C-alpha cells in the first residue's frame, strides 16, 4: 500500500473549485446511485473533552472506498494542539485490499466539510449574497468562509468568537489570505447583518436564535455532529422556508433536526442536499425565503475526497510504498 504524509497532502490538495465539485458529485451519487453507508460510529472520551468518529461509504461503480477515523479533542488548545485529527484508509472495492493510508491529521475532513458548506450555499444562498457571518474562530470557521468565496462574491465577513485573542488572529488571517474585510460582532449582529451565516462550534446549547433571522438569509449549521450538540434554536428550523440536510436517517440522531420540537414534522419537510445537487428539487425559489442546511457529515464525502486525493497524489508521484 502507499503511505501519504500530511505534508504531501497539504502540498497538493487545496480547497478550490475542483474539491468543491468532487463533494458536490458525492452528494449527487448519494441521491442517484446505490450507496452503502453505515451509521456513524462514535467513541466519546469525556475525561478529555474528546470524541472519535468513524465514517465510511461504498459507492457502486467506484474502484475504491474509504474508511475515515477523525477525532475532536476540544481541550487541545490548552496544549497548543489543533482540536481535529485523524486519517483516511482507502480500500480496493473488488478485493478489499488496503491501497493507501492518508495521514492527513484531519486536513481532508476540513476540506470536504467546507466544500459541503459551499455546495449548500451554491444551491440555497441568494445569488446576490455579499456578506457572511461565522460563529466560531477555529479552523473550520476559516475553511467555510474560504469555501464560500468560490460560490459567492463576498465583500464582508462578520465573526463572533469568545476570546479576543482568537478573534484578532481570525481577522488578520482572513483579511490577509482572502482580501475580505472582517469585523468582530456579537452573535446577533453576525446573523442580522449577513446574507449567509455558518455555525462552526461544538456548542451544546443554541448559539443562534430564531428572532434574529432576516428575510432572504441562508444558514448552514455544521457543528452538531453528536447527539448532545446543538447550534440552532428549534424555532430556526420552523421558520425555514426551505430545510435541507445531508442524510435524513442520520438527522434522526444527530444535528439540528434531532433537536426539533416535532422531529417527524421537520423530517417530512426536509429535503436531502443530494436532491438539490442532482437537480431533482430546486433549492431557493425567491430572494425572500429563509433557507437552512443541517450538515452532520457523511461517509460518501470521505470516500470522494480520499479517492480524489489518492488519484492526484499518485499523479504527482507522492507517497511511499510500504
Buried (B, 14 or more C-beta within 10 A) or exposed (E): BBBBBBEBBBEBBEBEEEBBBBBBBBBBBBBBEEBEBEEBEBEEEEEEBBBBBBBBBBBEEBEBBBBBBBBBBBEBEEEEEBBBBBBBBBBBBEEEEEBBBBBBBBBBBBBBBBBBBBBBBBBBBBEEBEBBBBBBBBBBBBBBBBBBBBBBEBEBBBBBBEEEEBBEBBBEBBEEEBEBBBBBBEBBBBBBBBBBBBBBBBBEEBBBBBEBBEEBBBBBBBBBBBBBBBBBBBBBBBBBBBBBBBBBEBBEBBBBBBBBEEBEEBBEBBBBBBBBBBEEBEBBEEEEBBBBBBBBBBBBBBBBBBBBBBEBBBEEEBBEEE
